[in-house]
Amino acid sequence: MAVDGTDENKLERGVYTKDASRPRKTLGGSLSDLSGSQKCGAWASHFQRLFVSFIGADWIFLMILGFIMAVISFVMDVFVDNFTEAHRWIYNLADSHVLLQYLAWVAYSLFLMCFAAGFANIVSIQAAGSGIPEMKTCLRGVMLPEYLTFNTLVSKVISLTCVLGSELPVGKEGPFVHIGSICASVLCKFMSLFSSIYKNEARNKEMLTVGCAVGIGCCFASPIGGALFSLEITSMFFVARNYWRGFLSATFGAFIFRLLPVWNKQEDTLMALYATKYRLEFPFDLKELPVFAAMGIVCGFGGALFVYLYGKITLFVKKQKATNSFLMKNCFLYSALVSVLISTLTFPLGFGQFMAGQLTQRESLISFFDHRTWSNHGIVADFDHDDHLAAWKHPQANVFIILSIFVIMKFWMSAISITLPIPCGSFVPIFVIGAAFGRLVGEGLATLFPNGFNMDGHIYPIMPGVYAVVGAAALTAGVTHTLSTGVIMMELTGQINYALPILISVILANMISQSLQPSIYDKVIRIKKLPYLPMLSWGHRNKYNIHVGDFMKREVCYITLNSNYRDIFNILRSGNLKTLPLVKSAESMLLLGSVERAQLLALLKQRLRNLREENASTIPFSYNVHFQASTEESASTFTDPASTEPLKKPSVDEKDITSLYDSGLSLKKFFCSRPDIKAMEDDPDTEDDETILQEVEEWEEQQLDEQVNFNNCKIDPAPFQLLERTSLHKTHTMFSVLNLDYAYVTSIGRLVGVVSLKELCKAIEGSLPADGVRLRPILANFRDRGIRGFRTETTELHKVLERQIS
């Protein structure tokens, strides 16, 4: 059939199909060919697709996350300020009597602390603690249960607000990393309605890193430091594409966080959170660099001491049986005792007058970062009008005694506070202690050199506030083992001229503390025994001498191609392994792949379904009626409405096998329920019951011993495998980069063992197994050829090659 020019144009636009005589409208057609209602529908569909793609874009997700975190941080600060003002108001209201003031000071903090502890433990116990160690574990690949839920978010935010309002020496930066991760997880579930990319678990796990970055960025208004901090503490191997995501979200969140006080008329314009007034023309003299370096070394030892003290306190509380049963089982009592102790010591009319007990942590930092010199001018004479600085005066003690008492008291108070079962962070308390130490050093130098430095006829006095900035960054770096604290400090104070002294002290503090103690987060991981892979130490020589065969688990549960349904059921009942290796036979042990537990459960359910369909022709005729009645009842427990779907995506619930354990049913009853014996005895039409039951039992045994057909089962043909001769160093690298939970160990393709995080952690830490034998084998020293000499290593592969040659 001939087609004219108009038809050719329509054919090119896709209006016609191949058969030009049968016109059909397609998506390629012009909107002018459609009716009015069809045009509206097409435009609506087009805008819907654009809206969905727009909302589902990465940058929209990141900006929404930053905005949410900024609002949460700002609202929390407002409530904390209100709690603090209420505390001061109640304290001043009882100024007529010292005892009433003491009761008001202690009771207010006690009430908020008990409420926070109770709320966190009732709503979601996962809200207790910092959250950074658990976040590191989740990003390692082991998702902790109930850790990223909405209930945990609510519990964390409300409890943390009350804890900060009680003025306990804790911070919100660590918990905000947890809050940011929860917000990222919940937002991913919401964004999955608009874009299917957010249904990818691997990608959503990457977004958790963004939540960590924006959590820090919204606390200190430091987007660069927040992104770097999340890079250092959350991931052993950081994915580069996550950096721009974390930086964008943290930048937008920090911008909104600093913009909200301006809108609320609390501040005039956007500025650093702790803005300083240091001189810019001559920041520091070269003679001060050795002092900054010495401060870094001292802060390194101080950071290691703090981690050591925290570990000792935590282990003491947990190991003491009397303390464990009396305190740890009652979250209110332990928190109340610590709250009363700290509130008593910080009471402004008591011992607190020697450590500025009436100041909050923010007010203390403002006074430490002040550009004026306290010891040179005299606090009493010059700073009476300034409440922050006037708190550091005392008629019987000078500034050096007060600052020394403050550092010592806050040091152990902060170590105890972060052991409480409440949301708490260690970043800000360490920050304050380091700033106090730096202020002490700066005041001492200002007293020794009252004239400062003379450069070209200009006198530049020493500014102790600069030493407070350096000390805060160095001590925090020594506790957290991070370098990003220096960047956070520069963004926090708005001072980039002191980048060199800050970085020098931070690097030296890291070098000292890392050689003495793990970071505070790794310490928590070890104490809580979280499934996290530790780092290999710098001097770990044995990482090249110890091989996988020295510490792998040789007793492996596996299935073969010849396995029957009885074998599969027994294996599933014997443990809770998520994946089982599939070998060719028990004799050869040739590894063919791995099968997930859900797939095996689906096979059992599929077998039950087939037996129900074939029971009329398979089982004895006299048992047919009872089988149909009993299997209908059992099917309601073991079958699933979605069981008709292909086995490629089985809808299998672990409750199927769990309910089987709890109900106490036998293996045979999983395939078919036994008939009701009493009903058969009462039935006058039933004869030869014993014969029937015997036939049924024989038939059941035949069905259980039938070989499993794995054709419809999804098998992973290439599970992660290691060789027996793989070194500990390579094994650690593979587990870290690929986020592995386990790996099979093979020798010439034969399955010989399995290695999980548990065995690998024991090998790295050099711990003892149950039999008391060290993980390092007796002959491992001979593998170091540089010491013991050359030794011919004969493996099974060499033996096979020699037999083939001969």
Secondary structure as the mmCIF struct_conf table of DSSP 4:
data_model
#
loop_
_struct_conf.conf_type_id
_struct_conf.id
_struct_conf.beg_label_comp_id
_struct_conf.beg_label_asym_id
_struct_conf.beg_label_seq_id
_struct_conf.end_label_comp_id
_struct_conf.end_label_asym_id
_struct_conf.end_label_seq_id
HELX_RH_AL_P HELX_RH_AL_P1 GLY A 5 ARG A 13
TURN_TY1_P TURN_TY1_P1 GLY A 14 GLY A 14
BEND BEND1 VAL A 15 VAL A 15
STRN STRN1 TYR A 16 TYR A 16
BEND BEND2 LYS A 18 ASP A 19
TURN_TY1_P TURN_TY1_P2 ALA A 20 SER A 21
BEND BEND3 ARG A 22 ARG A 22
STRN STRN2 PRO A 23 PRO A 23
TURN_TY1_P TURN_TY1_P3 LEU A 27 GLY A 28
BEND BEND4 GLY A 29 GLY A 29
HELX_RH_3T_P HELX_RH_3T_P1 LEU A 31 ASP A 33
BEND BEND5 LEU A 34 LEU A 34
HELX_RH_AL_P HELX_RH_AL_P2 GLY A 36 ILE A 55
TURN_TY1_P TURN_TY1_P4 GLY A 56 GLY A 56
BEND BEND6 ALA A 57 ALA A 57
HELX_RH_AL_P HELX_RH_AL_P3 ASP A 58 LEU A 93
TURN_TY1_P TURN_TY1_P5 ALA A 94 SER A 96
HELX_RH_AL_P HELX_RH_AL_P4 VAL A 98 VAL A 123
HELX_RH_3T_P HELX_RH_3T_P2 ILE A 125 ALA A 127
BEND BEND7 ALA A 128 ALA A 128
STRN STRN3 GLY A 129 GLY A 129
BEND BEND8 GLY A 131 GLY A 131
HELX_RH_AL_P HELX_RH_AL_P5 ILE A 132 ARG A 140
TURN_TY1_P TURN_TY1_P6 GLY A 141 GLY A 141
HELX_LH_PP_P HELX_LH_PP_P1 MET A 143 LEU A 144
TURN_TY1_P TURN_TY1_P7 PRO A 145 GLU A 146
BEND BEND9 TYR A 147 THR A 149
HELX_RH_AL_P HELX_RH_AL_P6 PHE A 150 GLY A 165
TURN_TY1_P TURN_TY1_P8 SER A 166 GLU A 167
BEND BEND10 PRO A 169 PRO A 169
STRN STRN4 GLY A 171 GLY A 171
BEND BEND11 LYS A 172 LYS A 172
HELX_RH_AL_P HELX_RH_AL_P7 GLU A 173 MET A 191
TURN_TY1_P TURN_TY1_P9 SER A 192 PHE A 194
HELX_RH_3T_P HELX_RH_3T_P3 SER A 196 LYS A 199
HELX_RH_AL_P HELX_RH_AL_P8 GLU A 201 PHE A 220
BEND BEND12 ALA A 221 ALA A 221
HELX_RH_AL_P HELX_RH_AL_P9 PRO A 223 THR A 234
BEND BEND13 MET A 236 PHE A 237
TURN_TY1_P TURN_TY1_P10 ALA A 240 ALA A 240
HELX_RH_AL_P HELX_RH_AL_P10 ARG A 241 TRP A 263
TURN_TY1_P TURN_TY1_P11 ASN A 264 LYS A 265
BEND BEND14 GLN A 266 THR A 269
TURN_TY1_P TURN_TY1_P12 LEU A 273 TYR A 274
BEND BEND15 LEU A 280 PHE A 282
HELX_RH_3T_P HELX_RH_3T_P4 LEU A 286 GLU A 288
HELX_RH_AL_P HELX_RH_AL_P11 LEU A 289 LYS A 319
HELX_RH_AL_P HELX_RH_AL_P12 LYS A 321 THR A 323
HELX_RH_PI_P HELX_RH_PI_P1 ASN A 324 MET A 328
TURN_TY1_P TURN_TY1_P13 LYS A 329 LYS A 329
HELX_RH_AL_P HELX_RH_AL_P13 CYS A 331 LEU A 345
TURN_TY1_P TURN_TY1_P14 THR A 346 THR A 346
TURN_TY1_P TURN_TY1_P15 PRO A 348 GLY A 350
HELX_RH_3T_P HELX_RH_3T_P5 PHE A 351 PHE A 354
TURN_TY1_P TURN_TY1_P16 MET A 355 GLN A 358
BEND BEND16 LEU A 359 LEU A 359
HELX_RH_AL_P HELX_RH_AL_P14 GLN A 361 PHE A 368
TURN_TY1_P TURN_TY1_P17 PHE A 369 PHE A 369
BEND BEND17 HIS A 371 ARG A 372
HELX_RH_AL_P HELX_RH_AL_P15 TRP A 374 HIS A 377
HELX_RH_AL_P HELX_RH_AL_P16 ILE A 379 ASP A 382
TURN_TY1_P TURN_TY1_P18 ASP A 384 HIS A 385
HELX_RH_AL_P HELX_RH_AL_P17 ASP A 387 ALA A 390
TURN_TY1_P TURN_TY1_P19 ALA A 391 TRP A 392
STRN STRN5 HIS A 394 HIS A 394
TURN_TY1_P TURN_TY1_P20 PRO A 395 GLN A 396
STRN STRN6 ALA A 397 ALA A 397
HELX_RH_AL_P HELX_RH_AL_P18 VAL A 399 SER A 417
TURN_TY1_P TURN_TY1_P21 ILE A 418 THR A 419
BEND BEND18 LEU A 420 ILE A 422
STRN STRN7 PRO A 423 PRO A 423
STRN STRN8 GLY A 425 GLY A 425
BEND BEND19 SER A 426 SER A 426
HELX_RH_AL_P HELX_RH_AL_P19 PHE A 427 LEU A 448
TURN_TY1_P TURN_TY1_P22 PRO A 450 ASN A 451
STRN STRN9 PHE A 453 MET A 455
TURN_TY1_P TURN_TY1_P23 ASP A 456 GLY A 457
STRN STRN10 HIS A 458 TYR A 460
HELX_RH_AL_P HELX_RH_AL_P20 PRO A 464 THR A 480
TURN_TY1_P TURN_TY1_P24 HIS A 481 HIS A 481
BEND BEND20 LEU A 483 LEU A 483
HELX_RH_AL_P HELX_RH_AL_P21 SER A 484 THR A 493
TURN_TY1_P TURN_TY1_P25 GLY A 494 GLY A 494
TURN_TY1_P TURN_TY1_P26 ASN A 497 TYR A 498
HELX_RH_AL_P HELX_RH_AL_P22 ALA A 499 LEU A 516
BEND BEND21 GLN A 517 GLN A 517
HELX_RH_AL_P HELX_RH_AL_P23 ILE A 520 LYS A 528
TURN_TY1_P TURN_TY1_P27 LYS A 529 LYS A 529
BEND BEND22 PRO A 531 PRO A 531
HELX_LH_PP_P HELX_LH_PP_P2 LEU A 533 SER A 537
TURN_TY1_P TURN_TY1_P28 TRP A 538 GLY A 539
HELX_RH_3T_P HELX_RH_3T_P6 ARG A 541 LYS A 543
TURN_TY1_P TURN_TY1_P29 TYR A 544 ASN A 545
STRN STRN11 HIS A 547 HIS A 547
HELX_RH_AL_P HELX_RH_AL_P24 VAL A 548 PHE A 551
STRN STRN12 LYS A 553 LYS A 553
STRN STRN13 ILE A 559 THR A 560
TURN_TY1_P TURN_TY1_P30 LEU A 561 ASN A 562
STRN STRN14 ASN A 564 ASN A 564
HELX_RH_AL_P HELX_RH_AL_P25 TYR A 565 SER A 574
BEND BEND23 LYS A 578 LYS A 578
STRN STRN15 THR A 579 VAL A 583
BEND BEND24 LYS A 584 LYS A 584
TURN_TY1_P TURN_TY1_P31 ALA A 586 SER A 588
STRN STRN16 LEU A 590 LEU A 590
STRN STRN17 LEU A 591 GLU A 596
HELX_RH_AL_P HELX_RH_AL_P26 ARG A 597 THR A 618
BEND BEND25 ILE A 619 ILE A 619
HELX_RH_3T_P HELX_RH_3T_P7 PHE A 621 TYR A 623
HELX_RH_AL_P HELX_RH_AL_P27 ASN A 624 PHE A 638
TURN_TY1_P TURN_TY1_P32 PRO A 641 THR A 644
BEND BEND26 GLU A 645 GLU A 645
TURN_TY1_P TURN_TY1_P33 LEU A 647 LYS A 648
BEND BEND27 LYS A 649 LYS A 649
TURN_TY1_P TURN_TY1_P34 GLU A 654 GLU A 654
HELX_RH_AL_P HELX_RH_AL_P28 LYS A 655 SER A 663
TURN_TY1_P TURN_TY1_P35 GLY A 664 GLY A 664
HELX_RH_AL_P HELX_RH_AL_P29 LEU A 667 PHE A 671
BEND BEND28 CYS A 672 CYS A 672
HELX_LH_PP_P HELX_LH_PP_P3 SER A 673 PRO A 675
HELX_RH_AL_P HELX_RH_AL_P30 ILE A 677 ASP A 682
TURN_TY1_P TURN_TY1_P36 PRO A 684 ASP A 685
HELX_RH_AL_P HELX_RH_AL_P31 ASP A 689 LEU A 704
TURN_TY1_P TURN_TY1_P37 ASP A 705 ASP A 705
BEND BEND29 GLU A 706 GLU A 706
STRN STRN18 GLN A 707 GLN A 707
HELX_LH_PP_P HELX_LH_PP_P4 VAL A 708 VAL A 708
TURN_TY1_P TURN_TY1_P38 ASN A 711 ASN A 712
BEND BEND30 CYS A 713 CYS A 713
STRN STRN19 ILE A 715 ASP A 716
BEND BEND31 PRO A 717 PRO A 717
STRN STRN20 GLN A 721 LEU A 723
TURN_TY1_P TURN_TY1_P39 GLU A 724 ARG A 725
STRN STRN21 SER A 727 SER A 727
HELX_RH_AL_P HELX_RH_AL_P32 LEU A 728 LEU A 738
TURN_TY1_P TURN_TY1_P40 ASN A 739 ASN A 739
BEND BEND32 ASP A 741 ASP A 741
STRN STRN22 TYR A 742 SER A 747
TURN_TY1_P TURN_TY1_P41 ILE A 748 GLY A 749
STRN STRN23 ARG A 750 SER A 756
HELX_RH_AL_P HELX_RH_AL_P33 LEU A 757 GLU A 765
TURN_TY1_P TURN_TY1_P42 GLY A 766 GLY A 766
TURN_TY1_P TURN_TY1_P43 ALA A 770 ASP A 771
BEND BEND33 GLY A 772 GLY A 772
BEND BEND34 LEU A 775 ARG A 776
HELX_RH_3T_P HELX_RH_3T_P8 ILE A 778 ARG A 783
HELX_RH_AL_P HELX_RH_AL_P34 ARG A 785 ARG A 788
HELX_RH_AL_P HELX_RH_AL_P35 GLU A 796 ILE A 805
#
